[in-house]
Amino acid sequence: MLDRFSAQARLYARYRINYPPALYSWLLARVAGRTRAWDCATGNGQVAAVLAGHFGQVDATDISAAQLAQAPVLANVHYQVSRAETTPFPAAGFDLITVAQAVHWFEADAFHQEAHRVLRPGGALAEWGYSFCHTEGAAVNRVLHQFHDQTSAPYWDANRQHINEEYARLSFPFANVQLFRFEVSRQWRATDMLGYLRSWSATANYARQHHGADLVALVEEELRALWGPGKRMVRFPVFGRFGVAA
């Protein structure tokens, strides 16, 4: 797994969405133990911080030290740099593993093998992601989706297609599999949307290939003009899957 997000760690922490309480309520109702959880590819620690209120200990890993530097300091959360596929954790130690908007970057088979190793019997793995958003106004949506589907398309890593497919081609070798869907809604100004676009891996890839140039600058003027000075409702569809280790 390559580090795609260190360069924009501050933007990621500020503009990436968090997840609704209903998602966590749904998930925690299906997890028996509350001793120890692992949030894999934690980024800025947003999921780990929620899990900290429900588990005695939370381990949170990421390959980006810059991302971890943005995470909140909590007494029962231990952050460390680690790959998803090979970890320092002992066998059969976790009641729950979570992966939010990241499993498509992993070597999925190797990660799932590691998840089986470190989960307790009956422990659970939950993987989820979110698709591109929709907002109010046909013209704004047209510009956003043209930027996502066409302008930025050459700069997305091939793995990103798994998000569009909602992980359908990624194996999930667990028992009692359940799929889930939620929605994240935000009231955003144009500045918020532009910050979110600048947090993309595609934006970082463009900058690396074009001597630091800003991909989002290609759409910024038009988007600001269409968006106007106020806020618009922005909706992100969240999809996920849950399974249990034998």
Protein Blocks (a to p, Z undefined) as FASTA:
>chain_A
ZZfklmmmmmmmmmpccddfklmmmmmmmpmblkbccdehklnommmmmmmmmpfbdcdd
dfblklmmmpccdfkbccddddfklccbdehkbfbdcdehklmmpcfklmmmmmmmmpce
hiacddddddddddehjklmmmmmmmmmmmmmmmpcfklmmmmnnomlpccddehiacdd
ddddddddfklmmmmmmmpmklmmmmmmngoiafklmmmmmmmmmnombdcddddddddd
ddddZZ
